[in-house]
Amino acid sequence: MVHQPNNPPQLHARNLRRLPLLRTKPIRNGLAAPNPFSATRFPAMIGSLGNVSPSLLLVGAPVMGLLRRIIRRRFRGSVFRCFHCFGFLMLYDHGMYFGDVGFLRKFLGAVDAVLEYFASRVDARVGMVGRFDSGSGNGGGDVWAFVDWTKEWSDPGPEKDFKNLAVPMAYRRGGVAAYNSLVYAYVLRKAAEMCEFVGRVGMAEEYRGRAGALNEAFVGSCLRRDGGDEEFFVDGPDSPDTERSQHVQVFAVLCGAVSGERARRILRRALSPGSREGYVRASYAMSFYVFEAAVQTGLYDELRDVLVQPWDEMVVMDLTTWAESVAMPRSDCHGWSAVPIYDVVANVVGLRPGGPGYRRIRSEPRQGGWQCFEGVFRVGGGEVKVSWVKGGGATLVTGFDGEVEVRDGEGYKVVEVKKGEVLTLS
Protein backbone atom coordinates (compact mmCIF):
# COMPACT_ATOMS: atom_id res chain seq x y z
CA MET A 1 0.00 0.00 0.00
CA VAL A 2 1.56 3.30 -1.10
CA HIS A 3 -0.06 6.61 -0.22
CA GLN A 4 -0.47 9.37 -2.76
CA PRO A 5 2.21 12.10 -2.58
CA ASN A 6 -0.28 14.83 -1.68
CA ASN A 7 -1.52 12.99 1.40
CA PRO A 8 0.18 13.31 4.81
CA PRO A 9 2.34 10.20 5.31
CA GLN A 10 0.83 7.54 7.54
CA LEU A 11 1.95 4.12 8.66
CA HIS A 12 -0.19 1.22 7.58
CA ALA A 13 -0.30 -0.63 10.90
CA ARG A 14 -2.68 -3.58 10.64
CA ASN A 15 0.19 -5.97 11.44
CA LEU A 16 1.18 -4.11 14.61
CA ARG A 17 -1.65 -5.61 16.67
CA ARG A 18 0.59 -8.08 18.46
CA LEU A 19 3.84 -6.36 19.35
CA PRO A 20 5.96 -9.45 20.18
CA LEU A 21 5.56 -10.56 16.56
CA LEU A 22 7.49 -7.47 15.47
CA ARG A 23 10.68 -9.22 16.45
CA THR A 24 9.98 -12.61 14.88
CA LYS A 25 7.61 -12.57 11.92
CA PRO A 26 8.10 -11.23 8.38
CA ILE A 27 6.13 -8.20 7.27
CA ARG A 28 5.52 -7.60 3.58
CA ASN A 29 3.02 -4.78 3.55
CA GLY A 30 3.62 -1.50 1.79
CA LEU A 31 4.38 1.25 4.28
CA ALA A 32 4.52 5.00 4.13
CA ALA A 33 6.75 7.21 6.23
CA PRO A 34 5.44 7.82 9.76
CA ASN A 35 3.11 10.68 10.48
CA PRO A 36 5.11 12.86 12.85
CA PHE A 37 1.97 14.40 14.31
CA SER A 38 0.06 11.27 15.33
CA ALA A 39 2.89 9.22 16.77
CA THR A 40 5.44 11.71 18.09
CA ARG A 41 4.81 15.31 19.11
CA PHE A 42 1.02 15.60 18.78
CA PRO A 43 0.13 13.33 21.72
CA ALA A 44 1.75 15.82 24.06
CA MET A 45 -0.46 18.58 22.68
CA ILE A 46 -3.68 16.65 23.15
CA GLY A 47 -3.85 17.51 26.83
CA SER A 48 -3.70 21.23 26.11
CA LEU A 49 -6.45 21.46 23.50
CA GLY A 50 -9.06 23.88 24.69
CA ASN A 51 -6.85 25.00 27.56
CA VAL A 52 -4.15 27.05 25.85
CA SER A 53 -3.24 30.57 26.89
CA PRO A 54 -4.20 32.88 24.00
CA SER A 55 -1.18 35.07 24.77
CA LEU A 56 1.19 32.22 23.91
CA LEU A 57 -0.76 30.36 21.27
CA LEU A 58 0.78 29.79 17.84
CA VAL A 59 -1.65 32.14 16.15
CA GLY A 60 -1.70 33.89 12.80
CA ALA A 61 -2.04 30.80 10.62
CA PRO A 62 -5.47 30.43 9.03
CA VAL A 63 -4.63 26.87 7.98
CA MET A 64 -4.50 25.84 11.62
CA GLY A 65 -8.24 25.89 12.14
CA LEU A 66 -8.00 23.72 15.23
CA LEU A 67 -5.86 26.32 16.99
CA ARG A 68 -8.22 29.12 15.97
CA ARG A 69 -11.07 27.19 17.51
CA ILE A 70 -9.16 26.89 20.75
CA ILE A 71 -9.01 30.66 21.05
CA ARG A 72 -12.79 30.86 20.87
CA ARG A 73 -13.28 28.56 23.86
CA ARG A 74 -15.04 30.45 26.65
CA PHE A 75 -14.38 28.37 29.74
CA ARG A 76 -11.48 28.92 32.10
CA GLY A 77 -9.05 26.02 31.99
CA SER A 78 -5.43 25.22 32.78
CA VAL A 79 -2.37 26.40 30.89
CA PHE A 80 0.47 23.95 30.20
CA ARG A 81 3.53 26.07 29.42
CA CYS A 82 5.80 23.28 28.15
CA PHE A 83 3.07 22.09 25.82
CA HIS A 84 3.65 25.22 23.78
CA CYS A 85 7.16 23.90 23.21
CA PHE A 86 5.74 20.60 21.99
CA GLY A 87 3.52 22.62 19.68
CA PHE A 88 6.62 24.08 18.06
CA LEU A 89 8.15 20.61 17.72
CA MET A 90 5.16 19.70 15.56
CA LEU A 91 6.23 22.51 13.21
CA TYR A 92 9.81 21.25 13.27
CA ASP A 93 8.64 17.78 12.27
CA HIS A 94 6.53 19.29 9.49
CA GLY A 95 9.61 21.03 8.16
CA MET A 96 11.68 17.86 8.25
CA TYR A 97 9.04 15.83 6.43
CA PHE A 98 7.67 18.38 3.97
CA GLY A 99 10.16 21.27 3.77
CA ASP A 100 7.50 23.94 3.21
CA VAL A 101 9.41 27.18 3.91
CA GLY A 102 6.37 29.39 3.36
CA PHE A 103 4.34 27.42 5.87
CA LEU A 104 7.07 27.57 8.52
CA ARG A 105 7.63 31.30 8.07
CA LYS A 106 4.03 31.99 9.11
CA PHE A 107 4.84 30.72 12.60
CA LEU A 108 8.28 32.21 13.27
CA GLY A 109 6.92 35.21 15.17
CA ALA A 110 4.78 33.03 17.40
CA VAL A 111 7.63 30.58 17.97
CA ASP A 112 9.90 33.43 19.03
CA ALA A 113 7.18 34.71 21.38
CA VAL A 114 6.97 31.32 23.09
CA LEU A 115 10.74 31.13 23.44
CA GLU A 116 10.86 34.70 24.74
CA TYR A 117 8.34 33.77 27.40
CA PHE A 118 10.62 30.99 28.63
CA ALA A 119 13.59 33.38 28.52
CA SER A 120 11.64 35.77 30.74
CA ARG A 121 11.18 33.03 33.35
CA VAL A 122 14.89 32.22 33.72
CA ASP A 123 15.88 32.62 37.35
CA ALA A 124 19.08 34.67 37.37
CA ARG A 125 20.23 33.03 40.60
CA VAL A 126 20.66 29.63 38.94
CA GLY A 127 20.45 30.39 35.20
CA MET A 128 17.55 27.96 34.74
CA VAL A 129 13.84 28.35 34.02
CA GLY A 130 12.09 29.22 37.26
CA ARG A 131 8.48 29.35 38.36
CA PHE A 132 5.92 30.08 35.67
CA ASP A 133 3.48 32.97 35.99
CA SER A 134 0.17 32.23 37.71
CA GLY A 135 -1.84 32.83 34.55
CA SER A 136 -4.56 34.54 36.55
CA GLY A 137 -4.20 37.83 34.75
CA ASN A 138 -4.26 36.71 31.12
CA GLY A 139 -7.70 35.16 30.91
CA GLY A 140 -6.18 31.82 30.01
CA GLY A 141 -6.77 29.94 33.23
CA ASP A 142 -4.39 28.67 35.88
CA VAL A 143 -0.84 27.65 34.95
CA TRP A 144 -0.13 24.00 35.65
CA ALA A 145 3.56 23.03 35.55
CA PHE A 146 2.56 19.57 34.33
CA VAL A 147 5.38 17.15 33.49
CA ASP A 148 4.07 13.58 33.53
CA TRP A 149 1.62 11.27 35.26
CA THR A 150 3.74 9.27 37.67
CA LYS A 151 3.14 7.56 41.01
CA GLU A 152 5.80 9.66 42.73
CA TRP A 153 4.26 12.94 41.56
CA SER A 154 0.66 12.09 42.42
CA ASP A 155 0.29 13.84 45.79
CA PRO A 156 -1.87 17.01 45.61
CA GLY A 157 -0.37 18.18 48.89
CA PRO A 158 -2.12 19.40 52.05
CA GLU A 159 -3.89 22.10 50.05
CA LYS A 160 -5.39 19.40 47.77
CA ASP A 161 -4.48 21.42 44.70
CA PHE A 162 -4.71 19.46 41.45
CA LYS A 163 -1.91 21.67 40.02
CA ASN A 164 0.50 19.82 42.30
CA LEU A 165 -0.21 16.59 40.43
CA ALA A 166 2.29 15.40 37.80
CA VAL A 167 4.76 18.05 39.00
CA PRO A 168 8.25 17.30 40.42
CA MET A 169 8.84 18.20 44.05
CA ALA A 170 11.68 20.50 42.98
CA TYR A 171 9.19 22.80 41.27
CA ARG A 172 6.66 22.66 44.08
CA ARG A 173 9.34 23.46 46.63
CA GLY A 174 11.53 26.08 44.95
CA GLY A 175 10.03 26.79 41.54
CA VAL A 176 12.98 25.47 39.53
CA ALA A 177 12.49 22.10 37.84
CA ALA A 178 15.30 20.95 35.58
CA TYR A 179 12.79 19.43 33.17
CA ASN A 180 11.46 22.87 32.16
CA SER A 181 14.94 24.17 31.33
CA LEU A 182 15.86 21.03 29.39
CA VAL A 183 12.71 21.09 27.27
CA TYR A 184 13.34 24.78 26.58
CA ALA A 185 16.97 24.07 25.59
CA TYR A 186 15.89 21.17 23.38
CA VAL A 187 13.38 23.37 21.57
CA LEU A 188 15.93 26.19 21.20
CA ARG A 189 18.25 23.81 19.36
CA LYS A 190 15.44 22.61 17.09
CA ALA A 191 14.32 26.21 16.50
CA ALA A 192 17.89 27.07 15.49
CA GLU A 193 17.77 24.34 12.85
CA MET A 194 14.45 25.64 11.56
CA CYS A 195 15.74 29.22 11.43
CA GLU A 196 18.75 28.12 9.38
CA PHE A 197 16.43 26.30 7.00
CA VAL A 198 14.39 29.45 6.34
CA GLY A 199 17.49 31.67 6.11
CA ARG A 200 17.53 33.38 9.53
CA VAL A 201 21.07 32.51 10.53
CA GLY A 202 21.46 35.23 13.15
CA MET A 203 18.44 34.03 15.07
CA ALA A 204 19.76 30.47 14.90
CA GLU A 205 23.03 31.56 16.53
CA GLU A 206 21.13 33.37 19.29
CA TYR A 207 18.99 30.32 20.04
CA ARG A 208 22.03 28.04 20.21
CA GLY A 209 23.72 30.48 22.56
CA ARG A 210 20.71 30.42 24.89
CA ALA A 211 20.62 26.62 24.84
CA GLY A 212 24.30 26.42 25.67
CA ALA A 213 23.90 28.75 28.67
CA LEU A 214 20.96 26.74 29.99
CA ASN A 215 22.84 23.47 29.64
CA GLU A 216 25.87 24.83 31.43
CA ALA A 217 23.74 26.10 34.31
CA PHE A 218 21.85 22.81 34.52
CA VAL A 219 24.98 20.64 34.66
CA GLY A 220 26.55 22.95 37.22
CA SER A 221 23.49 22.84 39.48
CA CYS A 222 22.03 19.35 39.03
CA LEU A 223 24.88 16.90 38.38
CA ARG A 224 25.51 14.49 41.27
CA ARG A 225 27.71 11.47 41.93
CA ASP A 226 26.99 8.51 44.13
CA GLY A 227 29.37 6.53 46.31
CA GLY A 228 30.61 4.57 43.31
CA ASP A 229 31.34 7.80 41.41
CA GLU A 230 28.48 7.14 38.97
CA GLU A 231 26.90 10.34 37.66
CA PHE A 232 23.24 11.26 37.50
CA PHE A 233 21.11 14.40 37.40
CA VAL A 234 18.61 15.43 40.05
CA ASP A 235 15.28 17.13 39.38
CA GLY A 236 16.30 20.61 40.53
CA PRO A 237 19.17 22.66 41.99
CA ASP A 238 17.90 22.18 45.55
CA SER A 239 16.99 18.51 45.13
CA PRO A 240 18.45 15.79 47.36
CA ASP A 241 20.09 12.87 45.57
CA THR A 242 16.88 10.86 45.94
CA GLU A 243 14.94 13.23 43.65
CA ARG A 244 15.90 11.90 40.25
CA SER A 245 13.79 11.01 37.23
CA GLN A 246 14.17 9.36 33.87
CA HIS A 247 12.67 12.51 32.38
CA VAL A 248 15.65 14.66 33.36
CA GLN A 249 18.25 12.13 32.19
CA VAL A 250 16.42 11.74 28.86
CA PHE A 251 16.10 15.45 28.10
CA ALA A 252 19.66 16.09 29.29
CA VAL A 253 20.71 13.82 26.43
CA LEU A 254 18.28 15.26 23.87
CA CYS A 255 19.19 18.90 24.50
CA GLY A 256 22.93 18.23 24.38
CA ALA A 257 23.69 18.95 28.04
CA VAL A 258 25.59 15.66 28.12
CA SER A 259 26.93 13.59 25.23
CA GLY A 260 29.20 10.74 24.22
CA GLU A 261 30.11 7.96 26.62
CA ARG A 262 29.11 10.10 29.58
CA ALA A 263 25.56 10.35 28.21
CA ARG A 264 25.45 6.60 27.56
CA ARG A 265 26.40 5.78 31.15
CA ILE A 266 23.87 8.22 32.61
CA LEU A 267 21.01 7.06 30.38
CA ARG A 268 21.81 3.36 30.66
CA ARG A 269 21.67 3.60 34.43
CA ALA A 270 18.31 5.41 34.35
CA LEU A 271 16.65 2.96 31.93
CA SER A 272 18.19 -0.45 32.63
CA PRO A 273 16.11 -2.77 34.88
CA GLY A 274 19.05 -3.51 37.16
CA SER A 275 19.78 0.14 37.98
CA ARG A 276 16.66 2.23 37.33
CA GLU A 277 15.23 1.82 40.83
CA GLY A 278 15.16 5.20 42.50
CA TYR A 279 14.32 7.04 39.28
CA VAL A 280 10.82 8.34 38.62
CA ARG A 281 9.74 6.33 35.58
CA ALA A 282 8.53 8.03 32.41
CA SER A 283 4.96 7.17 31.44
CA TYR A 284 3.66 6.20 28.01
CA ALA A 285 3.24 9.90 27.20
CA MET A 286 7.01 10.45 27.37
CA SER A 287 7.97 7.22 25.60
CA PHE A 288 8.78 8.93 22.29
CA TYR A 289 11.52 10.96 23.94
CA VAL A 290 12.87 7.94 25.83
CA PHE A 291 13.20 6.08 22.52
CA GLU A 292 14.86 9.09 20.88
CA ALA A 293 17.41 9.44 23.68
CA ALA A 294 18.25 5.74 23.39
CA VAL A 295 18.82 6.17 19.65
CA GLN A 296 20.91 9.31 20.15
CA THR A 297 23.23 7.59 22.63
CA GLY A 298 23.55 4.38 20.62
CA LEU A 299 21.73 2.37 23.30
CA TYR A 300 18.64 1.49 21.26
CA ASP A 301 19.73 -2.03 20.29
CA GLU A 302 20.93 -2.80 23.81
CA LEU A 303 17.72 -1.54 25.45
CA ARG A 304 15.11 -2.40 22.83
CA ASP A 305 13.48 -5.19 24.86
CA VAL A 306 13.25 -2.83 27.83
CA LEU A 307 11.84 -0.02 25.69
CA VAL A 308 9.04 -2.13 24.20
CA GLN A 309 8.20 -3.97 27.42
CA PRO A 310 5.14 -1.80 28.22
CA TRP A 311 3.57 -2.79 24.89
CA ASP A 312 4.41 -6.44 25.43
CA GLU A 313 2.49 -6.15 28.69
CA MET A 314 -0.49 -4.61 26.90
CA VAL A 315 -0.55 -7.59 24.57
CA VAL A 316 -0.46 -9.98 27.54
CA MET A 317 -3.52 -8.13 28.88
CA ASP A 318 -5.28 -8.78 25.54
CA LEU A 319 -5.59 -5.10 24.71
CA THR A 320 -6.33 -4.59 21.04
CA THR A 321 -5.17 -0.96 20.92
CA TRP A 322 -2.69 1.01 22.98
CA ALA A 323 -3.61 2.17 26.48
CA GLU A 324 -3.44 5.66 27.95
CA SER A 325 -1.81 4.77 31.27
CA VAL A 326 -0.55 1.95 33.45
CA ALA A 327 -3.02 2.84 36.19
CA MET A 328 -6.12 2.32 34.01
CA PRO A 329 -5.11 0.07 31.11
CA ARG A 330 -7.82 -0.11 28.45
CA SER A 331 -7.88 -0.40 24.68
CA ASP A 332 -8.01 3.37 24.24
CA CYS A 333 -6.16 3.64 20.92
CA HIS A 334 -4.44 6.51 22.71
CA GLY A 335 -1.92 8.81 21.06
CA TRP A 336 0.20 8.99 24.20
CA SER A 337 1.35 5.41 23.69
CA ALA A 338 1.44 5.32 19.88
CA VAL A 339 5.24 5.39 19.69
CA PRO A 340 5.57 1.80 18.31
CA ILE A 341 4.00 3.02 15.06
CA TYR A 342 6.77 5.57 14.69
CA ASP A 343 9.40 3.19 16.06
CA VAL A 344 8.79 0.59 13.36
CA VAL A 345 9.69 2.99 10.56
CA ALA A 346 12.24 5.27 12.20
CA ASN A 347 14.15 2.70 14.26
CA VAL A 348 13.47 -0.83 12.95
CA VAL A 349 13.32 -0.03 9.24
CA GLY A 350 15.61 2.87 10.14
CA LEU A 351 14.22 5.46 7.75
CA ARG A 352 14.34 9.13 8.81
CA PRO A 353 14.70 12.54 7.14
CA GLY A 354 18.36 13.46 6.75
CA GLY A 355 17.40 17.09 6.30
CA PRO A 356 14.41 19.41 5.81
CA GLY A 357 11.83 18.15 3.35
CA TYR A 358 13.37 14.67 3.31
CA ARG A 359 15.71 15.99 0.62
CA ARG A 360 18.29 13.60 2.01
CA ILE A 361 17.38 10.16 3.41
CA ARG A 362 18.96 8.68 6.52
CA SER A 363 18.85 4.90 6.41
CA GLU A 364 19.91 2.70 9.32
CA PRO A 365 17.92 -0.57 9.34
CA ARG A 366 18.07 -2.80 12.39
CA GLN A 367 17.53 -6.31 11.11
CA GLY A 368 17.41 -7.79 14.57
CA GLY A 369 13.89 -6.44 14.88
CA TRP A 370 12.44 -8.63 12.14
CA GLN A 371 13.87 -11.65 10.33
CA CYS A 372 12.69 -10.38 6.97
CA PHE A 373 11.00 -7.25 5.73
CA GLU A 374 9.80 -5.51 2.59
CA GLY A 375 8.21 -2.05 2.53
CA VAL A 376 7.62 0.89 0.22
CA PHE A 377 7.78 4.41 1.63
CA ARG A 378 7.01 7.84 0.28
CA VAL A 379 9.51 10.55 1.13
CA GLY A 380 10.23 14.01 -0.26
CA GLY A 381 11.66 12.90 -3.60
CA GLY A 382 9.33 9.96 -4.25
CA GLU A 383 9.22 6.29 -3.34
CA VAL A 384 11.83 4.30 -1.42
CA LYS A 385 11.84 0.52 -1.08
CA VAL A 386 13.63 -1.14 1.85
CA SER A 387 13.91 -4.91 2.19
CA TRP A 388 15.90 -7.71 3.73
CA VAL A 389 15.69 -11.48 4.13
CA LYS A 390 16.90 -13.78 6.87
CA GLY A 391 20.66 -14.13 6.70
CA GLY A 392 21.03 -11.43 4.05
CA GLY A 393 21.84 -7.74 4.04
CA ALA A 394 19.31 -4.94 3.84
CA THR A 395 18.89 -3.07 0.56
CA LEU A 396 17.40 0.28 -0.41
CA VAL A 397 16.12 1.30 -3.83
CA THR A 398 14.93 4.84 -4.61
CA GLY A 399 12.56 5.95 -7.34
CA PHE A 400 14.65 9.08 -7.91
CA ASP A 401 18.22 10.36 -7.89
CA GLY A 402 19.21 11.46 -4.40
CA GLU A 403 21.46 11.22 -1.37
CA VAL A 404 21.37 8.69 1.44
CA GLU A 405 23.09 8.98 4.83
CA VAL A 406 24.39 5.60 6.00
CA ARG A 407 26.14 4.63 9.22
CA ASP A 408 29.90 5.09 9.20
CA GLY A 409 31.41 4.27 12.60
CA GLU A 410 30.09 6.76 15.16
CA GLY A 411 28.73 9.05 12.44
CA TYR A 412 27.24 8.96 8.95
CA LYS A 413 28.52 9.30 5.41
CA VAL A 414 26.58 10.47 2.37
CA VAL A 415 26.12 8.15 -0.60
CA GLU A 416 24.72 9.37 -3.93
CA VAL A 417 22.16 7.01 -5.46
CA LYS A 418 20.56 6.88 -8.89
CA LYS A 419 16.95 5.99 -9.63
CA GLY A 420 16.49 2.23 -9.49
CA GLU A 421 19.99 1.58 -8.15
CA VAL A 422 20.25 -1.03 -5.38
CA LEU A 423 22.14 0.22 -2.34
CA THR A 424 23.27 -2.49 0.10
CA LEU A 425 22.99 -1.13 3.63
CA SER A 426 24.32 -3.96 5.78
TADA-V748538 format. One line per field, one symbol per residue. phi: phi as a letter, one per 40 degrees, with the letter a starting at -180 (. if undefined). psi: psi as a letter, one per 30 degrees, with the letter a starting at -180 (. if undefined). burial: # if it has 16 or more other C-alpha atoms within 10 Angstrom, else .. A space follows every 10 residues. Layout:
phi->???
psi->???
burial->???
This chain:
phi->.bcccccdcb ccbccccbdd cccbbcbbcc bbdcccccbb cddccdcbcg bccdcbcccg bcccdccccd dcccccbbbb cccccccccc cdcdcccbgc ccccccbccc ccccccdccc cccccbgbcb ccccgcbbgb gccbcdbacb ccbbccgccf cccccgbccd cccbgbbddc cccdcccdcc ccccccccgb cccccccccc cccccccccc cbcbbcccgc cabccadbcc dccbbcdccc cccccgcaag cccccccdcc bcdcbccgcc cccdcbcdcc dccccccgcd ccbdccccdd cdcccdcgcb bcccaccbca ccfcccbcdd ccddccbccg bbccadgfcb cbbacbcccb caaaabbbbd cicbbbaabd gbccbbbbca cabbcbcagc bbbcbcbbdg ccbcca
psi->kklkffkkkk kjgfggejef ffffkkkhlk lllkjfefgd eeeffeffkf gkkffgkilg jffieeeeee efkflkakkj effeeeeefe eeeeeeefhj eeeeeffeee eeeeeeeeef gkjfefglka kllfffgggg akkjhkdkjl efhgjflffh kfffkgkkee eeeffjkeee eeeeeeeeee eeeeeeeggi eeeeeeeeee eeeeeeeeef ffklkafggk llklflegkl ffikleeeee feeefgfklb eeeeeeeeef fkefgfkfkk kkaefgeeee eeeeeefgge eegeeeefee eeeeeeggkf lkleleeijl ifhkffggff eeeeeeeeeh jlkflkggfk kkkikjffek elkklklkae fbkkkklllk fllklkklgl kakkklkjbf allkkkllkf kkjke.
burial->.##....### ##...#.### .#...##.## ########## #####..### ####.####. ......##.# #.....#### ########## #########. ...#..##.# #####.###. ##....#### ##.......# ########## .##.#..... ..######## ##..###### ########## #####.##.. ..###.###. ##.##.###. ##........ #########. #.######## #########. ..######## #....#..## ########## ########## #.#...##.# ##.##...#. #####....# ...####### ########## ########## #######.## ########## #.######.. ...######. .######... ......#... ..#.#.
